[in-house]
């Protein structure tokens, strides 16, 4: 699972070469908000974040079990 910062307006993802930018390129909004954490420490927190769940490892785990593999193949085998 990967956490990817994204624009609050939905116009941009901060991924690969955009990972170090702090302002959205298209709508000019700020990427972070400042949040106090502990003793007078200020921390930058992403305003919006999405989670990317790759499908290939999940399918590999489903097909690794004989019980779920037969359920996954049911449609192809019973047509």
C-alpha positions in Angstrom: 0.0 0.0 0.0 1.3 3.4 -1.0 0.1 6.8 0.4 0.2 9.5 -2.3 -0.5 13.1 -1.6 -3.0 14.7 -4.0 -4.6 18.1 -4.6 -7.7 19.1 -2.6 -9.3 20.1 -5.8 -8.4 16.9 -7.6 -6.1 18.4 -10.2 -2.8 16.8 -9.4 -0.9 13.9 -7.7 2.4 14.3 -6.0 4.1 11.3 -7.5 7.6 10.5 -9.0 9.1 13.8 -10.2 6.6 16.0 -8.3 7.2 14.5 -4.9 9.2 17.5 -3.6 6.9 20.3 -4.7 4.9 22.2 -2.0 2.4 24.1 -4.2 0.0 22.5 -6.7 1.1 23.4 -10.2 -2.4 24.0 -11.6 -4.5 25.6 -8.9 -1.7 27.1 -6.8 -3.0 25.7 -3.5 -0.8 24.8 -0.6 0.1 21.1 -0.3 0.5 21.1 3.5 -1.2 22.5 6.5 0.8 23.2 9.7 -0.2 21.2 12.8 1.2 21.5 16.3 2.7 18.3 17.6 4.0 18.1 21.2 6.2 20.8 22.7 6.0 23.8 20.4 6.9 21.6 17.4 5.1 22.4 14.1 4.7 19.6 11.6 3.6 19.8 7.9 0.6 17.5 7.3 -0.7 16.7 3.8 -4.1 18.3 3.2 -5.4 15.3 1.1 -4.0 11.8 0.6 -5.0 8.8 -1.4 -4.0 5.2 -0.9 -2.8 3.1 -3.8 -3.4 -0.6 -3.4 -1.7 -2.6 -6.2 -4.0 -5.4 -7.5 -1.3 -8.0 -8.6 -0.1 -9.0 -5.1 -3.7 -9.3 -3.9 -4.6 -11.6 -6.8 -1.5 -13.7 -6.2 -2.5 -14.2 -2.6 -6.0 -15.2 -3.6 -4.8 -17.8 -6.1 -2.2 -19.2 -3.7 -4.9 -20.7 -1.5 -6.6 -23.8 -3.1 -10.0 -22.9 -1.6 -10.1 -19.4 -3.0 -8.4 -20.3 -6.3 -11.3 -22.7 -7.1 -13.8 -19.9 -6.4 -11.8 -17.5 -8.6 -11.9 -20.0 -11.5 -15.6 -21.0 -11.1 -16.9 -18.8 -13.9 -14.4 -20.0 -16.5 -14.8 -23.6 -15.6 -18.6 -23.8 -15.4 -19.6 -22.0 -18.6 
